[in-house]
């Protein structure tokens, strides 16, 4: 989930560009709008607007990357990179980039190793201290179902079947991001929270039921070193 300055404006952006990828809005309430495993909500005094984030959405074909970018440009949105090959990432990597209304870099990407679940292939998250951020995500990895895929001097990538996220150092860290990792075991959620707090990280919500979201929703929350809200959740859905 991201937080936005103007929900109506951001919904128009994402509806416009994601339609080209065959992604329709799946849920909307007064609180948030959702496109499968991506959602947005209005920023407010208690929730800062998301900044300095990169989101790469799955594109089934190169032609849909082109259509994504063109839909955005035709609607008056700003480019962050024309569609084309980016072999510095992968040999067959093809992406096109736009800026959302809050200046986040939004990409449609096609390559041979796309995420197998969900609509997000990858995130790039800027961090104030790479070693500190890497340590946090390594500590929660066993409970969040993720693993460290690569660890380089200037970047660390964690991933699962449902995509990846890369931590990169930057003077303006990503903020206002909420990431939720699925679990099918409430005890794992308890260990996630207990181990993170024991390691000195800040709790943002103790393990427990959250029926305000839906029946069976059980989750816990901690803050990463840059203040982003990280959740492990069991939906208790068959």
C-alpha positions in Angstrom: 0.0 0.0 0.0 1.1 3.5 -0.8 -0.3 6.8 0.6 -1.1 9.6 -1.8 -1.6 13.4 -1.7 -4.8 13.3 -3.8 -6.6 10.0 -3.9 -8.9 10.8 -6.8 -5.9 12.0 -8.9 -3.8 8.9 -8.1 -6.7 6.6 -8.8 -7.1 8.2 -12.2 -3.4 7.6 -12.9 -3.3 4.0 -11.9 -6.6 3.1 -13.6 -5.3 4.7 -16.8 -2.0 3.0 -17.0 -2.8 -0.4 -15.4 -5.7 -0.9 -17.8 -3.1 -1.3 -20.6 -1.6 -4.2 -18.6 -5.0 -5.9 -18.2 -5.2 -4.9 -14.6 -8.5 -3.6 -13.4 -9.3 -2.1 -10.0 -10.6 -5.0 -7.8 -11.8 -3.3 -4.7 -12.7 0.2 -3.4 -14.0 1.6 -0.1 -13.9 5.0 1.6 -10.5 3.9 3.1 -8.6 2.6 0.1 -8.6 1.5 -3.6 -7.0 -1.8 -4.6 -5.7 -3.5 -7.7 -5.1 -7.1 -6.5 -1.9 -6.9 -4.4 -1.4 -3.2 -4.8 -3.4 -0.5 -3.1 -3.5 3.2 -2.2 -5.0 5.4 0.4 -5.2 9.1 1.2 -2.3 10.5 3.2 -3.2 12.3 6.3 -1.7 13.7 9.6 -1.0 10.2 10.8 0.1 8.7 7.5 2.8 10.4 5.4 2.5 10.4 1.6 4.7 7.8 0.0 7.8 9.2 -1.7 11.0 7.9 -3.4 9.5 4.5 -4.3 9.8 2.5 -7.5 7.2 0.0 -8.5 7.6 -2.4 -11.4 4.3 -3.9 -12.6 4.1 -7.2 -14.6 3.5 -6.7 -18.3 2.5 -9.9 -20.2 4.1 -8.6 -23.4 6.5 -5.9 -24.7 3.5 -4.4 -26.6 1.7 -3.9 -23.3 4.8 -2.1 -21.9 4.5 0.3 -24.9 0.7 0.7 -24.4 1.2 1.4 -20.6 3.7 4.2 -21.3 1.7 5.6 -24.2 -1.5 5.7 -22.1 0.2 7.7 -19.5 1.8 10.1 -21.9 -1.4 10.7 -23.8 -3.2 11.4 -20.5 -0.6 14.1 -19.6 1.6 12.2 -17.2 5.3 12.6 -17.1 7.8 10.1 -18.5 10.6 8.6 -16.3 12.1 6.6 -19.3 10.8 5.6 -22.7 10.0 1.9 -23.3 13.0 -0.1 -24.4 15.5 -2.8 -23.6 17.4 -2.6 -20.3 20.0 -5.4 -20.6 21.9 -4.1 -17.6 19.1 -5.7 -15.5 18.4 -8.9 -17.5 19.3 -9.8 -21.1 15.6 -9.8 -22.2 14.5 -7.0 -19.8 12.1 -4.5 -21.5 10.6 -1.6 -19.5 8.8 1.7 -19.7 8.6 4.3 -16.9 6.2 7.0 -15.8 6.0 9.3 -12.7 2.8 9.0 -10.7 1.2 12.2 -9.3 3.5 12.1 -6.2 6.6 11.6 -8.3 7.1 7.9 -7.6 8.7 5.9 -10.5 6.1 3.5 -11.9 7.2 0.9 -14.5 5.7 -1.7 -16.7 8.2 -4.5 -17.3 8.4 -7.7 -19.3 11.1 -10.3 -19.1 11.5 -14.1 -18.8 11.6 -14.2 -15.0 8.5 -12.2 -14.1 6.9 -12.7 -10.7 4.6 -15.7 -10.8 2.0 -14.3 -8.3 0.4 -10.9 -8.1 0.8 -7.9 -10.4 4.0 -6.5 -9.0 7.3 -7.8 -10.3 9.6 -5.7 -8.1 10.1 -2.7 -5.9 13.1 -0.5 -5.4 13.2 1.0 -1.9 15.7 3.8 -1.0 17.2 3.5 2.4 19.3 5.8 4.7 21.7 3.0 5.7 21.9 -0.1 3.5 23.6 -2.3 6.1 21.0 -1.4 8.7 18.1 -2.0 6.4 19.5 -5.3 5.1 19.9 -6.4 8.7 16.2 -5.7 9.4 14.9 -7.6 6.4 17.3 -10.5 7.0 16.0 -10.7 10.5 12.3 -11.0 9.5 13.0 -13.0 6.4 12.2 -16.5 8.0 8.9 -15.2 9.2 7.9 -13.2 6.1 8.6 -16.0 3.5 11.4 -14.1 1.8 15.1 -14.7 1.2 18.1 -12.7 0.3 18.6 -13.2 -3.4 21.7 -11.0 -3.9 23.9 -8.8 -1.7 26.2 -6.3 -3.4 28.0 -3.2 -2.1 25.3 -0.9 -3.4 22.2 -3.0 -3.3 20.5 -5.9 -1.5 17.6 -7.8 -3.1 15.1 -9.9 -1.2 12.4 -12.0 -3.0 9.8 -14.7 -3.1 7.4 -16.2 -5.7 5.4 -13.0 -5.6 8.2 -10.7 -6.6 11.2 -9.0 -5.2 12.3 -5.7 -3.6 15.8 -4.1 -3.8 17.2 -1.9 -1.1 19.4 0.9 -2.4 21.1 3.7 -0.4 19.9 7.2 -1.1 19.9 10.7 0.4 16.1 10.7 0.5 14.8 7.4 1.7 11.5 5.9 0.7 8.8 6.7 3.2 5.1 6.1 3.6 5.3 2.5 2.3 3.4 -0.4 3.8 4.4 -3.9 2.8 2.4 -7.0 3.9 3.8 -10.5 3.7 1.4 -13.5 3.8 1.6 -16.3 6.3 -0.7 -19.3 7.0 0.4 -19.6 10.7 -0.6 -17.3 13.5 2.4 -18.5 15.6 4.8 -17.4 12.9 3.3 -13.9 13.1 3.9 -13.9 16.8 7.5 -14.9 16.3 7.9 -12.2 13.6 6.8 -9.5 16.0 8.6 -10.9 19.1 11.9 -11.4 17.3 11.8 -8.0 15.7 11.0 -6.2 18.9 13.7 -8.2 20.8 16.2 -7.1 18.1 15.4 -3.4 18.9 12.9 -2.6 16.1 9.8 -0.7 16.9 6.4 -2.3 17.1 3.6 -0.8 15.0 0.9 -3.2 16.2 1.0 -6.4 18.3 -0.1 -9.7 17.0 -3.9 -10.1 17.0 -7.1 -10.1 15.0 -8.1 -7.1 12.9 -11.8 -7.8 12.1 -12.2 -4.2 10.8 -10.4 -5.5 7.7 -12.3 -8.8 7.4 -13.2 -11.8 9.5 -10.2 -13.9 10.2 -7.6 -11.2 9.6 -4.7 -11.8 12.0 -1.5 -9.7 11.7 1.3 -7.9 13.4 3.3 -4.9 12.4 6.8 -3.5 12.9 8.6 -0.4 11.5 11.7 -0.9 9.4 14.8 1.4 10.1 13.3 4.1 7.8 9.9 4.0 9.4 8.0 2.0 6.8 5.3 -0.2 8.1 6.0 -3.9 7.6 3.3 -6.5 8.3 3.0 -10.3 8.3 -0.7 -11.4 7.9 -2.8 -14.5 7.9 -6.1 -14.0 6.2 -7.5 -17.4 7.3 -9.0 -17.9 3.9 -9.3 -21.4 2.4 
